[in-house]
Amino acid sequence: MEIFLLIVVLIGVFFLSQWGVMLMTRRACATIIKDLKRKKAYDPGSASALPYAQKKGFFHFGARDYKPQALQHLVQHDIIRMTDDGRFHLTEKVQDVNL
């Protein structure tokens, strides 16, 4: 009985941690979109460089930054596009959405 309870608790902790990562990534996505809207980066001509686009080194200490992961997610789902020189801009889908 104790082993079963321990397994249930571990599964619960795992799902709770995944839920926290999802919330932090969602918050980072909203921050990136707000940053690009504030910079008025709506097309390749007005694209803006984002300081958190470059990943930190292997030995980076401190709180985890979810913005690089969120930026990669937004680019994969065509919400943000990347220019050839590494700058980013919003697509037409997101320009009218308020966050």
Buried (B, 14 or more C-beta within 10 A) or exposed (E): EEEEEEEEEEEEEEEEEEEEEEEBBEEBBEBBBEBBBEBEBBBBEEBBEBEBBEEEEEEEEEEEBBBBBBBEBBBEEEBBBBBEEEBBBBBEEBBEEEE
